[in-house]
Amino acid sequence: MAMIAKNCVDSKVTVVDLNQDRIDSWNSDDLPIYEPGLLEVVKAARGRNLFFSTEIDQTIQDSDIIFISVNTPTKDYGSGKGRAADLRFVESCARNIAKVGGGNKIVVEKSTVPVRTAQMVKEILSESNNGFSYQVLSNPEFLAEGTAIADLENPDRVLIGGDQSKEGLEAIEKVVSLYNQWIDRENIITTNLWSSELSKLTANAFLAQRISSINAISALCEATGADVDEVANAIGTDSRIGPKFLKSSVGFGGSCFQKDILNLSYLCQHFGLPEVAEYWDQVVRMNDYQKDRFVQRIMDAMFNTVSGKKIAILGFAFKKDTNDARESPAIAVCSRLLEERAHLAIYDPQVPKDTILSSLRLDANDKRVSFHDCATDAANGTHAIALLTEWDEFKKLNLKEIYAEMEKPAHFFDGRNLIDPIEVQNAGFRLHRIGKG
């Protein structure tokens, strides 16, 4: 919405939320999420044609186009628990729009939703009996955290789906006209409603599949003496495959990949396609296996026990340049190490302490975990370092200085293959990398 406001200066964009503290943060210079370049975009439009408010009903009433951008987590209760998307927030938005009225509206799904969710929204709006008409569109988001601003400025594509009726096509063109103010028309794809909804789930599933595929090969590389980066480079030069998303690591995370694959699998089961569901389930299982395998390598290298040993955790976000820890591989790795009675010294430059404690389901008084202001302090007195997020600052560590203050033998488990191996070994560490013999 900030990017639309920045580029569509004749449009008034208002972001509403029930949470007053969150709205207050958006109206300050301390935004509630970390994303490089975001503050500058917000400041360029805020107060001019970008506004943040808790006046939800009034804003709905005044708006011509409404983007539903609420959370759609995996259900943790009832039918479909652990697999299906929880759509109660989307439904709540639709009911509120129907209740408030205020004129004919275009309602746009921005949240990632299962295919045919728009049918639910359409039925709720059509039964409102308020005399107004609604067109429901799908406009899924394909940006990546950490590079979101660049992705929005110059996207591979913008996807807009809607009914193929006269009214639906007119609504599609109205939303196209917003994006067309800074994006070439040939990069704006229009489809029917169901194709748009399914494309988002499919895109994330395909990307996650590539990561799980190269991570599966990383296990074979370690067993055979092959180098996973050399393998990835060799296959990535094939124009049919390409080099992107072939970087092996401790595993993928974030708010989308696992959630969307599980959702896709659930849909396949629902529509009587168990073999297809099983295919996509395996992508998630391989990701879980990669995290388990990483912990097992730590155990094997440290004489099969980490009980009472202190391990530095460098990075907790699921990727660099974000403070998002949702489904981060660090959660599974840290949880397993705590189960083995290790003590953890954690440092991440952006993820708050409270988020880490909540992710690990720990209270602030748990003595097994400590938090530090830099990587050097976190590593002091530890038996091992586990690097779990590829923050650029970790490339600049004074490894000899860090090694000198650690227990010996000192291990370095590079879960991102980020650090120069020669530098790590020259400092004295026993080095363990993903997909390397």
N, C-alpha and C positions, 0 to 999 in steps of 0.2 A: 504493500500500500504506500510505503514511503517512496518507492521508486516510481509508482504511477503518479503520485503527487508531484514529484520532482519534474517529471517529463510532461505531464498534462496540466499545465498551469491554469487552464480555464475550468478545471474540474475541482470541486471541493471533496476532499477525502477525509472521512472521520472514522477512526478506529475506536471501537467501544469494547468495554470489558466490565464484568461485574466486580473485579478486584481493584479497589481504589488504590492500594499500594502499587500495583503494577502500572496503573495509569499514571500515577505520580512519577514513577520511574521513567516512563516514556516522555513525560513532560520535563524531565531534567537532563543533565549531561551524564548521568549514571544509568545507562540503559539496562533493562533487566536481562538482556542477552549480550554476549560478546561476539561480535562479527566485524572483522576488519573493514573499515570504510563506512560502516552503517551510521555511526553518529554524524558524520559529515553529510550524508544524504538526508537524514532526519532533520538536521539543523537547517539545511537549505530550503526545506519546505514547511517546517513546523511554524505555525502561527500565520502563515501566508495562505496555504490551501490544504495543509495537513494538520489535523487536530486529533487529540486523544481525550476520551471522555467516558464517563460512566452513565451518561444520559442515553441509555439504550433505546427506549421506546420512542423518544423524540427523534433520534437519529434515523431509526427505521422509517418513521413516518415521513421524514423529509427526503429520503433517498430515492433515487431512480434505480440504482443498481446496488444490490446487497451481496457481498462476498461472505459466505459462511466459512470461517477459518478456525474452527475449534478442533480440539484434540479428538482423535479417534483411536484410542488405545486398544490393545488386545483385551478381550473380556477376561476378567478374573473371577467370574461367577457364572452359575447357571449353564444353559445350553451353549455349546461352543466354547466353553471355558478354555483359555490357553491358546485359542486358534482364531476364533471369529473376532471381527472388529466390533467394538462397543460404540453403537451409534446414538446413544441416548442424548449426547450434547448436540448432535446434528438435528435430531428430532425436536429437541427443546427450542432450538433456533427457529425451525420451521413453524412450530406452534406459536412462537412469539410474533413472528412476522405476520402470520394469519390473524392473530388477535389484534395487533396494532393497526393494520390496514394502512391508510394514508395514500392510496392511489395504486395504479398499475405498477408492477415491479418486475425487474429481471433479478432472479435469485441465482447466484453462481456458487457451485460447490468448489471451494478451494482446498478443503481438507482432502486427504487421501481416503477414499471410501471404496467399499466393494461395488462391483458392477451391479447396476439396477438400484442403487441407493436413491437415485433421483426420483424413482417411482414413488418411494415413500414421501419424499418432500412434495412431489406434485399432488399426491392424494390428500395430504394434509392441507395444502394451500387451496386446492379445488373445493374442499368441503368447508371453507371458511365462511361462505355465505355473506361476505362483506361487500359484494358488488364489484370487486376489483379483479383483474386478471393477472396471472403470473406466468412467466416463462422461466423454466429451470434449465440452467446450463451447467456444464462441467468444464472447469479450467484448472486442471491439476498442475502442481508446481514441480519443476524438475531441477531447481537449483540445488547446489551442494553446500552444506555448512562449511565455513572457512573460506569459500570463494563465492559466496552468495551475491555480493554486489557486482562482481565481474560477470557472473552468470546471468544476472538480471539486465545488465547493461547490454550484453551481447549474447543472447541465448541461442542455443542450437536451434530451438523451435519454441513457439508458443502453441499450445493445443487448446482448442475451444470446441466443445461438442454440444449439440442441442437438437431439439426436434427438427425434422426436415420439412415441417409445415411452413406456410408463408410467415406466420407469426414467429416461429422458432428461428427461421433464417434471418429475419429482421433483428431479432434479439442478438443472435450471433454477431451480426455485422456491427451492432452498437458496441459490443465489447471489443471486437476487432479494431474498431476506430480508436479505442484508448491505446492499445499496444502499438498501433500503426504510427503513433506520433513519434516513436523512436526506434521501432523495429520494422524492417522491410517486410512488405506484405507476403513475399514468397516464403518467409520464415514463420508465418502464422498459418498453422494447419487447422482446418475445420473438418469435423466429423459428426457422425450421429452421437447421441448422448452416451450410449452404452460402449461404443468403441473408445471414447475419451476416458471414461471411468476405468475400463480394463487396461488401457495403455499405461497408466501410471503404475499399477501393480506389476504389470509385465516388465516394464523398464527396470524397476528396482529388483525384480526377481532375476532378470538376465545379468545385471551388474553383480549382484551377490553371488550368482552361479559362477561367474568368472573368478571371483576371489576364492570361493571354496575349491574350484578346480585347481588353481595354482597352489593353494595350500595343501591339497591332497598330494600333489606332485612333490611338495617340499618334504613330506615325510619320506617319500621314496628317495629323494636326493640325499637326505641325511643317512639313509641306510646303505646307499650305493657309492657315495663319494662324489656324486654330481653336485653342481652348484645351481640352485634354483634361479638365481638372477641371470645366469648365463642361459639357462633353458628358456626363461621368460623372454629374454632379449632375442633368442634365436626364433622362437615361434611368433613373437610380436612383429617381426619384420615381414611376416606373411600378410599380405594385404587383406586376405580373407579373415584374418584374426585381429590384427592390430595390437598396439602395445598397451592400451589403457586397461586399468583394473587387473593387471597381471603382477602386482607387487605383493609378494608373500609376506605374511605377518602373523602376529599372535591371533588374529581373527578380526572379523568386521563387527561393527557396532552401530550405534546411532538409533534414531527414533523410527526409521523407516524399513530398513532391509528385512530384519527378522519379522517384524510385525506384518509387513506386506506379503512376505512369502507364506507365513502361516495363514494369513487371510486368503491368499490365492489357493492354497491347499484345501482350506475349509470349503471354499466355493466349489472346487472340483469334486470334493466328496458330496456336497449338497446336490450337485447336478449329476450324480451317478458316474463319476469318473475316478474311481479309486486308484487306478494305475498312474494317472496324471498327478493326483495328489501325492502319491508315494514318491514320485520323481522329485517334486519340489521339496518335500519333507527332507530328503537326503541332503539338500543344500544346507539346511539348518543343522542337521546332525553333523555334517562335516565341519561346520564352524564350531560347534561345541567340542568336537573331537580335537580340533586344533588348540583350543584353550586348555583342555585337559592334558594334551600332549606336552604343552609348554611347561605346565606345572610338574609333570612327571620327569621332564628333563632336569628341572631344578632339583627334584628329589634325588634322581640318579647321581647327579654330579656332586651333591652334598652328602654323600654317604648314606643315602636313603632316609635321612631324617632332617627336618628343619625345626624340630621342637626346641624352643628356647633360643633359637638363632634369630638374629635381627637382619631383615632384608629391606633394602631401600627400594621404594616404588617410585620410579620417575615417570610421571604422567598418569593421569586418571581419566582425562577426556577421551572420547572414542576416536578422535583424530585431532590434529593440531589446529590452531586458530579458531577454536570454539570452546565455550565453557559447558558444552552439552556432554553429560556422562551417561545418557540413557543407553542401555544395553552395551555399554563399553566393555570390551574384553577384560579390562582391569577389574571389573566387579567379580567375574568368575575366578580370575587368577588370585585376587586377594582373598576371596572367600575360601578357596581351597587351601591356601597357605595358612589362613587362620584356623581352619579345621585341623591342619597338621601342627598346630600350636606354635607357629612362627610369630615373631613380633615384627610389625611393619612400620617403617618410617616413610611417610608419603609426602611427595611434593608434586604439585601441578600449578603452573603459573596462572591459571584462570578458574579452575573448578573450586568453589568454596568448600570449606571444611564441612559445613552442615550438609551439603549435597553428597559428599563422600560418605559421611556417617549414615545418612539415610539410605544410600545405595547399598551399603554393606549391612544395614539393619543393626547398627551399633549405637550405643549411647555415648555421650561426650566423656564419660568417666572410664571408658574401657582402656585399660592400661596396655593392652596389646598393640595399640595403634598410636602413633605420634605424628604430628603435622609440622612441616618445616617451610621456611621462607625461601630456600634455595636448594638446588641439588646437592651442593657440597655439604651443607648441614645435614641433609637427609642421609647421606652416605656415611657420615662420620660414625665409626665404631660398628659398622654392619659387617656381616659375613658375605653379602652378595648384593648386587644391583640388578633389578629387573626393569628394563626400559620398556614401557608399554605404550607411550604416545610419542609421535615423531616431531615434537617441538623443536624448532630450529636452534634454540638456545642450548639444547643438549649436544649439538655438534661442537660446541665451543668449550666443553668442560676441560678443566685442568686435571687430566686423568692421573698423572703422577702424584699430584698433591692429594687427590682423593684416595688413591691406592695406599698411600703412606699412613692414612688414618683408619684403615679398615683392618678387620681380623683376617688372618691368613690361614689357608689359601683364600684369596679373594676372587670371587666369581663375578663375571659380567654377562648377564643374559639379555641379549639385544633382541627384543621382540619385534623390532621394526627394521632390522639390518640397517640401522641409521649411522652408526659410528664407524670410522675407518678402522678396520680390524688390526692393521699394523700398529696403529697408535695405541689401541687397547692392549695388545699383547706386549708392546714395548714398555708400557707402564707397569707390567707385571701381572695383569689379570689372567685368569683362565677364562677364555672367551667361548661363548655358546651362542650361535646364530641360527635363525630360521632357514631351513633348507640347505645348510652347509654341513659338510662332513666334519 
